[in-house]
Amino acid sequence: MKRIGTAIRGRFLRFRREILVVAYAIRDRNTPLRWRLAGMLLILYLLSPVDLIPVVVPVLGLLDDLIIVPLGLSLVVGRLPGDVRRDAEAAAARVIHRWVARPLRFLLVLAGVLLVAWSLILALIWWIWIR
């Protein structure tokens, strides 16, 4: 049972890294157009609320999010040119080291952003209410 948890955790960490690698690779001009488009489509599909298979279908609804997207990301990363892939992996490693490996810093920045946003919203509501 512990091996399954370790395998799932390892795959999640690889998935996280591959998303960042594809995000950096699609910005590189040396990336072939077909892999740039494939990466953009995968990231947009991952962020979009529309699914290929609706979630209401019991088991198949999660299939695209759990299998199709990670498989597509792995295929795109595997087909990138060597220099583009090395540069994108180095950039992804820097981001992971800076923000994800130190979650406290990430949480403090997120809390600061939320505090500023809520303060602005409350100030706007107060200004509208008084006026």
Secondary structure, DSSP 8 states (H G I E B T S, - for coil): -HHHHHHHHHHHHHHHHHHHHHHHHTT-TTS-HHHHHHHHHHHHHHHSS--SS-TTSTTGGGHIIIIIHHHHHHHHHHTS-HHHHHHHHHHHHHHIIIIISSHHHHHHHHHHHHHHHHHHHHHHHHHHHH-
